[in-house]
Amino acid sequence: MYDFIINFSYLVASVLFIFGLKGLTHPRTAVRGNLLGACGMLLAVVVTLTDQHIVSYEYIILGMVVGGAIGAVLAIRIEMTSMPEMVALLNGFGGAASIFVAGAALIEGSSLTDSPILQLTIATAASGLIGAVTFWGSLVAFGKLKGLISENAVLFSGQQVINSILALLVLGLSIGVVLNPESFSLYWMLVGVASVLGILLVLPIGGADMPVVVALLNSYSGLAAAATGFVLSNNVLIITGSLVGASGIILTHIMCKAMNRSLTNVLFGVMGPSGEGGQTADEVYGGKVKSASPEEVALLFDAARRVVIVPGYGMAVSQAQHPVASLAALLESRGTTVEYGIHPVAGRMPGHMNVLMAEADVPYEALKDMDDINQTMDQVDVVLVIGANDVVNPLARTDPSSPIAGMPIIDVDKAKIVVVIKRSLSPGFAGIPNPLFALDNSLMLFGDGKKMVLDMIAALKDS
């Protein structure tokens, strides 16, 4: 009867997780979904602590208090613009937890009476391997997103050969852990080599591909948790980890399609540019770029009937989402239709622009997916591109040798007038010039995104 209650509670927690994920698919239900997931986790933790018959709870309570305090401070102080770094870091913590929990279970051998020894050792090896790759890979991703490490792809001679050797070594150590579970040193050797592999897998990935990396590492953290669930014979951990792993893989696949990347290349960390050649910046921009002032752009907006705003990471950096929302509200008060064209990989993580726009209280209905907005782009009077670069670069359509060739983009160049707010003509993460800036129907508004938008608002109010 007691086992039935425990397993039924785990089932309820799992159902709450599933409905929580479902709720997170729409802004209107996101808060409720988050609460359902939190309630499911609380139930799972309480039931697990009851089921394990732990003698002393002092350290557990202490850990919960310290961890809860840290989490509360981070939740309050972390800006929305820094959320991608936070997600990367949390993915890493999940991997680290799997490493130590599985290692502790192996050392104590406490689960050997409940699980077949082969299942335990295979799951332990998987937890150590995936957890280490996740932890150190996530730290590298965090460093790239935070600017602590170069955002460019870090490449060196023989990189793939070294990765292959490390992969074979990890496989051999995993087999050793399975065959010799009493040799704890093999497990920690496995963790050490997998840590180096995790670092080397993420280093060659450039900043433009970070949305895919974050999604993939999220999946890894779930797989590590599921493996740890097998180690501990904990059903809810297996289910939860499987949900996170599966959803992460699905999201990774969606991101790969959005960036015209191969999932195989993502898994092996070879996501660098594949094209060579192309025109230089001087050849693309020389004598063709037209600069404008906020007052001139305000006149364009004043006469426009339909405006589309395309946000990018530059908007996040300048924290211009609130002024952008104010600009849209001002235009709408004058009878202008304003929409937002959202590229699925704009920013540093999946849905980054959606989150920023939601923070500025932009109606969800105004956010249009790339495919939807592209269908009527030729009917748009003015497009305002703020901080986006590669996701609006027409070379993706026109140059087969370009590093972004074939990548779906927002076709802003088809609008009647394009206004681009950017600090300079510097390239995006792909490292290539953008011919959009030199088109006849394009105007450049050089400066900080937030300041330029505020200046446009002031000019509109004065007009």
C-alpha positions as CSV (number, residue, x, y, z in Angstrom):
1,M,0.0,0.0,0.0
2,Y,2.8,2.4,0.9
3,D,4.6,1.7,-2.5
4,F,1.3,2.4,-4.3
5,I,0.9,5.8,-2.6
6,I,4.5,6.7,-3.5
7,N,4.2,5.7,-7.1
8,F,0.8,7.3,-7.4
9,S,2.3,10.6,-6.0
10,Y,5.0,10.3,-8.6
11,L,2.4,9.9,-11.3
12,V,0.5,13.0,-10.1
13,A,3.8,14.9,-10.1
14,S,4.6,13.8,-13.6
15,V,1.1,14.8,-14.9
16,L,1.7,18.3,-13.3
17,F,5.0,18.5,-15.2
18,I,3.3,17.7,-18.5
19,F,0.5,20.2,-18.0
20,G,3.2,22.7,-16.8
21,L,5.0,22.3,-20.1
22,K,1.8,22.6,-22.0
23,G,1.0,25.9,-20.1
24,L,4.4,27.3,-21.1
25,T,3.6,27.2,-24.8
26,H,1.5,30.5,-24.5
27,P,2.1,33.7,-22.6
28,R,-1.5,33.7,-21.3
29,T,-1.0,30.3,-19.6
30,A,2.7,30.6,-18.9
31,V,2.4,31.7,-15.2
32,R,-0.1,28.9,-14.5
33,G,2.1,26.4,-16.2
34,N,5.1,27.5,-14.2
35,L,3.1,27.1,-11.0
36,L,1.9,23.6,-12.0
37,G,5.5,22.6,-12.6
38,A,6.6,24.0,-9.3
39,C,3.8,22.2,-7.5
40,G,4.8,19.0,-9.2
41,M,8.4,19.4,-8.2
42,L,7.5,20.2,-4.6
43,L,5.3,17.0,-4.4
44,A,8.1,14.9,-6.0
45,V,10.7,16.2,-3.5
46,V,8.5,15.7,-0.4
47,V,7.5,12.2,-1.5
48,T,11.1,11.2,-2.3
49,L,12.4,12.4,1.1
50,T,9.6,10.4,2.8
51,D,10.3,7.3,0.7
52,Q,14.1,7.2,1.3
53,H,13.8,7.0,5.1
54,I,16.6,9.5,5.6
55,V,17.9,9.4,9.2
56,S,18.9,13.1,9.3
57,Y,17.4,16.0,7.4
58,E,19.7,18.8,8.7
59,Y,22.0,19.0,5.7
60,I,19.0,18.6,3.3
61,I,17.2,21.5,5.0
62,L,20.4,23.6,5.0
63,G,20.9,23.0,1.3
64,M,17.3,23.9,0.5
65,V,17.6,27.1,2.5
66,V,20.9,28.1,0.9
67,G,19.9,27.1,-2.6
68,G,16.5,28.8,-2.2
69,A,18.0,32.0,-1.1
70,I,20.5,32.0,-4.0
71,G,17.7,31.2,-6.4
72,A,15.5,34.0,-5.0
73,V,18.3,36.6,-5.3
74,L,19.0,35.5,-8.9
75,A,15.4,35.6,-9.9
76,I,15.0,39.1,-8.6
77,R,18.3,40.6,-9.8
78,I,18.9,38.9,-13.2
79,E,17.7,41.1,-16.0
80,M,15.7,39.6,-18.9
81,T,18.5,40.4,-21.2
82,S,20.8,38.1,-19.2
83,M,18.3,35.2,-19.1
84,P,20.2,33.2,-21.8
85,E,23.3,33.1,-19.6
86,M,21.2,32.1,-16.7
87,V,19.6,29.3,-18.6
88,A,23.0,28.0,-19.7
89,L,24.2,28.1,-16.1
90,L,21.2,26.2,-14.8
91,N,21.7,23.6,-17.4
92,G,25.2,23.1,-16.1
93,F,24.1,22.8,-12.5
94,G,21.7,20.1,-13.5
95,G,24.6,18.2,-15.1
96,A,26.8,18.7,-12.1
97,A,24.1,17.4,-9.8
98,S,23.8,14.2,-11.9
99,I,27.6,13.6,-11.6
100,F,27.7,13.8,-7.8
101,V,24.4,12.0,-7.1
102,A,25.4,9.1,-9.4
103,G,28.9,9.0,-8.0
104,A,27.7,8.9,-4.5
105,A,25.3,6.1,-5.3
106,L,28.1,4.1,-6.9
107,I,30.4,4.6,-3.9
108,E,27.8,3.6,-1.3
109,G,26.3,0.9,-3.4
110,S,23.0,1.6,-1.7
111,S,20.9,0.8,-4.8
112,L,22.4,-2.6,-5.5
113,T,19.7,-4.4,-3.6
114,D,17.0,-2.6,-5.5
115,S,18.3,-2.6,-9.1
116,P,20.2,-5.1,-11.2
117,I,23.9,-4.3,-11.0
118,L,24.3,-3.9,-14.8
119,Q,21.4,-1.4,-14.9
120,L,23.0,0.6,-12.1
121,T,26.5,0.7,-13.5
122,I,25.3,1.6,-17.1
123,A,23.1,4.3,-15.7
124,T,26.0,5.6,-13.5
125,A,28.4,5.7,-16.4
126,A,25.8,7.6,-18.5
127,S,25.2,10.1,-15.7
128,G,28.8,10.8,-15.3
129,L,29.5,11.1,-19.0
130,I,26.4,13.3,-20.0
131,G,26.6,15.3,-16.7
132,A,30.2,16.2,-17.2
133,V,29.7,17.2,-20.9
134,T,26.6,19.2,-19.9
135,F,28.3,21.0,-17.0
136,W,31.5,22.1,-18.7
137,G,29.8,22.7,-22.1
138,S,27.3,24.9,-20.3
139,L,30.1,26.9,-18.6
140,V,31.7,27.5,-21.9
141,A,28.3,28.6,-23.3
142,F,27.8,30.9,-20.3
143,G,31.3,32.4,-20.9
144,K,30.5,33.1,-24.5
145,L,27.1,34.6,-23.8
146,K,28.6,36.7,-21.0
147,G,31.6,37.8,-23.1
148,L,34.1,36.2,-20.8
149,I,35.2,34.0,-23.7
150,S,35.5,35.0,-27.3
151,E,32.1,34.7,-29.0
152,N,33.8,33.6,-32.2
153,A,34.4,30.0,-33.0
154,V,37.6,28.8,-31.4
155,L,39.3,26.5,-33.9
156,F,42.7,24.8,-33.9
157,S,44.5,22.2,-36.0
158,G,43.5,18.6,-35.3
159,Q,40.4,19.6,-33.3
160,Q,38.1,16.9,-34.6
161,V,40.9,14.3,-34.3
162,I,41.3,15.2,-30.6
163,N,37.5,15.1,-30.1
164,S,37.4,11.6,-31.7
165,I,40.2,10.3,-29.5
166,L,38.5,11.7,-26.4
167,A,35.2,10.2,-27.4
168,L,36.8,6.8,-27.8
169,L,38.5,7.2,-24.4
170,V,35.2,8.1,-22.8
171,L,33.6,5.1,-24.3
172,G,36.4,2.8,-23.0
173,L,36.2,4.3,-19.5
174,S,32.4,3.9,-19.5
175,I,32.8,0.2,-20.3
176,G,35.3,0.0,-17.5
177,V,32.8,1.5,-15.0
178,V,30.2,-0.9,-16.1
179,L,32.5,-4.0,-15.8
180,N,34.3,-2.8,-12.6
181,P,31.8,-0.7,-10.5
182,E,34.0,-1.2,-7.4
183,S,36.7,0.8,-9.1
184,F,35.6,4.4,-8.2
185,S,38.7,5.9,-9.8
186,L,37.4,4.8,-13.2
187,Y,34.2,6.8,-12.7
188,W,36.1,10.0,-11.8
189,M,38.5,9.5,-14.7
190,L,35.4,9.2,-16.9
191,V,34.1,12.4,-15.5
192,G,37.4,14.2,-16.1
193,V,37.8,13.1,-19.7
194,A,34.1,13.9,-20.4
195,S,34.7,17.4,-18.9
196,V,37.5,18.1,-21.4
197,L,35.3,16.7,-24.2
198,G,32.4,19.0,-23.1
199,I,34.7,22.1,-23.3
200,L,36.1,21.2,-26.7
201,L,32.6,20.4,-28.2
202,V,31.3,23.9,-27.4
203,L,34.4,26.0,-28.0
204,P,34.3,25.8,-31.8
205,I,30.6,27.0,-31.9
206,G,30.2,30.7,-32.6
207,G,27.9,33.1,-30.8
208,A,25.4,33.0,-33.6
209,D,24.7,29.4,-32.9
210,M,24.2,29.8,-29.2
211,P,20.4,29.4,-29.4
212,V,20.9,25.8,-30.7
213,V,23.6,25.1,-28.1
214,V,21.5,26.2,-25.2
215,A,18.6,24.0,-26.4
216,L,20.9,21.0,-26.9
217,L,22.6,21.4,-23.5
218,N,19.1,21.6,-21.9
219,S,18.4,18.3,-23.5
220,Y,21.6,16.9,-22.2
221,S,20.8,17.9,-18.6
222,G,17.5,16.1,-18.9
223,L,19.1,12.9,-20.2
224,A,21.6,13.1,-17.3
225,A,18.8,13.4,-14.8
226,A,16.9,10.5,-16.4
227,A,20.1,8.3,-16.1
228,T,20.4,9.3,-12.5
229,G,16.8,8.3,-12.0
230,F,17.8,4.8,-13.1
231,V,20.7,4.8,-10.6
232,L,18.4,5.7,-7.8
233,S,15.4,3.7,-9.0
234,N,13.4,6.9,-8.8
235,N,10.5,6.9,-11.3
236,V,9.7,10.6,-11.2
237,L,13.3,11.5,-11.9
238,I,13.3,9.2,-14.9
239,I,10.1,10.7,-16.2
240,T,11.1,14.3,-15.5
241,G,14.5,13.8,-17.2
242,S,12.9,12.2,-20.2
243,L,10.5,15.1,-20.6
244,V,13.3,17.6,-20.4
245,G,15.5,15.5,-22.7
246,A,12.8,15.0,-25.3
247,S,11.6,18.6,-25.3
248,G,15.2,19.8,-25.6
249,I,15.9,17.6,-28.6
250,I,12.6,18.8,-30.3
251,L,13.6,22.4,-29.7
252,T,17.1,21.8,-31.0
253,H,15.6,20.3,-34.1
254,I,13.4,23.4,-34.6
255,M,16.3,25.7,-34.0
256,C,18.4,23.8,-36.5
257,K,15.7,24.2,-39.2
258,A,15.4,27.9,-38.4
259,M,19.2,28.3,-39.0
260,N,19.6,25.7,-41.8
261,R,21.9,23.7,-39.7
262,S,22.4,19.9,-39.5
263,L,21.6,18.3,-36.1
264,T,24.5,15.9,-36.8
265,N,26.9,18.9,-37.0
266,V,25.5,20.3,-33.8
267,L,26.1,17.0,-31.9
268,F,29.7,17.0,-33.1
269,G,30.4,20.7,-32.6
270,V,31.1,21.6,-36.2
271,M,28.7,24.5,-36.7
272,G,31.2,27.0,-38.0
273,P,30.7,28.8,-41.3
274,S,30.9,26.5,-44.3
275,G,31.2,29.1,-47.1
276,E,34.3,30.9,-48.3
277,G,34.9,34.0,-50.3
278,G,32.3,36.7,-50.9
279,Q,32.6,40.5,-51.1
280,T,34.4,42.6,-48.6
281,A,32.7,45.2,-46.5
282,D,34.2,48.0,-48.6
283,E,32.9,46.4,-51.8
284,V,29.4,46.0,-50.3
285,Y,29.1,49.4,-48.5
286,G,31.4,51.7,-50.5
287,G,29.5,54.9,-51.2
288,K,26.1,53.2,-51.0
289,V,25.1,53.5,-47.3
290,K,22.6,56.3,-46.5
291,S,22.5,57.7,-43.0
292,A,19.4,59.3,-41.5
293,S,18.5,61.2,-38.4
294,P,15.7,60.4,-35.8
295,E,13.8,63.4,-37.1
296,E,13.9,62.1,-40.7
297,V,12.8,58.6,-39.6
298,A,10.0,60.2,-37.6
299,L,8.6,61.8,-40.7
300,L,8.6,58.4,-42.4
301,F,6.7,56.9,-39.6
302,D,4.2,59.8,-39.5
303,A,3.2,59.0,-43.1
304,A,3.2,55.2,-42.7
305,R,0.1,53.1,-42.5
306,R,1.8,49.8,-41.7
307,V,5.0,49.4,-39.7
308,V,6.9,46.2,-38.8
309,I,9.5,46.2,-36.0
310,V,12.2,43.5,-36.2
311,P,14.1,43.2,-32.9
312,G,17.5,41.6,-32.5
313,Y,20.1,41.0,-29.8
314,G,21.2,44.7,-30.2
315,M,17.9,45.7,-28.8
316,A,18.4,43.4,-25.8
317,V,21.9,44.9,-25.1
318,S,20.6,48.4,-25.2
319,Q,17.5,47.4,-23.2
320,A,15.3,49.2,-25.7
321,Q,12.3,47.0,-25.5
322,H,10.3,49.4,-23.3
323,P,11.0,52.4,-25.6
324,V,10.2,50.3,-28.6
325,A,6.8,49.4,-27.1
326,S,6.2,53.0,-26.4
327,L,7.0,53.9,-30.0
328,A,4.6,51.3,-31.2
329,A,1.8,52.6,-28.9
330,L,2.4,56.1,-30.1
331,L,2.1,55.1,-33.8
332,E,-1.0,53.0,-33.1
333,S,-2.6,56.0,-31.4
334,R,-2.2,57.8,-34.8
335,G,-3.9,55.0,-36.7
336,T,-0.8,53.1,-37.8
337,T,-0.8,49.3,-37.8
338,V,2.3,48.0,-35.9
339,E,3.5,44.4,-35.9
340,Y,6.7,42.7,-34.7
341,G,8.6,40.3,-37.0
342,I,10.2,37.6,-34.7
343,H,12.9,35.4,-36.0
344,P,13.0,32.1,-34.1
345,V,16.8,32.4,-33.4
346,A,17.1,36.2,-32.9
347,G,19.0,36.9,-29.7
348,R,20.9,34.4,-27.6
349,M,18.3,31.7,-26.9
350,P,15.1,30.3,-28.3
351,G,12.3,32.7,-27.7
352,H,14.6,35.5,-26.5
353,M,12.8,38.2,-28.4
354,N,9.4,36.9,-27.3
355,V,10.4,37.2,-23.7
356,L,11.7,40.7,-24.1
357,M,8.6,41.9,-25.9
358,A,6.4,40.3,-23.2
359,E,8.4,42.1,-20.5
360,A,7.5,45.3,-22.3
361,D,3.8,44.3,-22.2
362,V,3.6,44.0,-26.0
363,P,0.4,42.1,-26.9
364,Y,1.2,38.5,-27.9
365,E,-1.0,38.9,-31.0
366,A,1.3,41.6,-32.4
367,L,4.2,39.2,-32.4
368,K,4.3,37.5,-35.9
369,D,6.4,34.5,-36.7
370,M,8.9,34.8,-39.5
371,D,6.9,32.8,-42.0
372,D,3.7,34.8,-41.3
373,I,5.3,38.2,-41.6
374,N,7.2,37.4,-44.7
375,Q,4.0,36.6,-46.7
376,T,3.0,40.3,-46.6
377,M,6.4,42.1,-46.3
378,D,6.0,43.7,-49.7
379,Q,2.9,45.6,-48.3
380,V,4.8,47.1,-45.4
381,D,5.5,50.8,-45.6
382,V,8.4,51.0,-43.0
383,V,10.4,48.2,-41.3
384,L,12.4,49.2,-38.3
385,V,15.3,46.8,-37.7
386,I,16.8,47.3,-34.3
387,G,19.9,45.3,-33.4
388,A,19.3,42.5,-35.8
389,N,21.9,41.5,-38.5
390,D,22.3,38.0,-39.8
391,V,18.6,37.2,-39.5
392,V,17.8,39.9,-42.0
393,N,20.8,39.4,-44.3
394,P,19.6,38.8,-47.9
395,L,22.9,36.9,-48.7
396,A,21.1,33.9,-47.1
397,R,18.9,33.9,-50.2
398,T,21.3,35.2,-52.9
399,D,24.8,33.8,-52.2
400,P,25.2,30.0,-52.1
401,S,28.8,30.4,-50.8
402,S,27.8,32.5,-47.8
403,P,28.1,31.0,-44.3
404,I,24.4,31.7,-43.8
405,A,23.3,30.3,-47.2
406,G,19.9,28.8,-47.0
407,M,19.2,30.1,-43.6
408,P,15.6,31.3,-43.4
409,I,15.5,35.1,-42.8
410,I,13.0,37.9,-42.4
411,D,12.7,39.4,-45.8
412,V,12.8,43.1,-44.7
413,D,14.5,44.1,-47.9
414,K,11.1,43.6,-49.7
415,A,9.5,46.4,-47.7
416,K,9.1,49.8,-49.2
417,I,11.5,51.4,-46.7
418,V,13.9,49.8,-44.2
419,V,15.4,51.7,-41.3
420,V,18.2,49.9,-39.5
421,I,19.3,51.1,-36.0
422,K,22.9,50.0,-35.4
423,R,25.9,51.4,-33.7
424,S,28.1,50.7,-36.8
425,L,28.4,48.7,-39.9
426,S,30.2,45.9,-38.0
427,P,29.2,42.4,-39.1
428,G,26.9,40.0,-37.1
429,F,28.1,36.7,-35.6
430,A,28.5,35.2,-39.0
431,G,31.3,37.7,-39.7
432,I,30.0,38.8,-43.1
433,P,28.8,42.2,-44.4
434,N,25.1,42.7,-44.9
435,P,24.0,44.1,-48.3
436,L,20.7,45.2,-46.7
437,F,22.5,48.3,-45.3
438,A,23.4,49.5,-48.8
439,L,20.1,48.9,-50.6
440,D,18.3,51.9,-52.2
441,N,15.4,51.5,-49.9
442,S,17.5,51.3,-46.7
443,L,18.4,54.0,-44.2
444,M,20.9,53.6,-41.4
445,L,20.3,55.2,-38.0
446,F,23.7,55.0,-36.3
447,G,23.7,55.0,-32.5
448,D,22.5,53.3,-29.3
449,G,19.2,51.5,-29.9
450,K,17.5,52.9,-26.8
451,K,18.6,56.5,-27.4
452,M,17.6,56.4,-31.1
453,V,14.1,55.1,-30.3
454,L,13.6,57.7,-27.6
455,D,14.8,60.5,-30.0
456,M,12.3,59.2,-32.6
457,I,9.5,59.3,-30.0
458,A,10.4,62.9,-29.1
459,A,10.5,63.9,-32.8
460,L,7.1,62.2,-33.5
461,K,5.5,64.1,-30.5
462,D,6.9,67.4,-31.9
463,S,5.6,66.8,-35.4
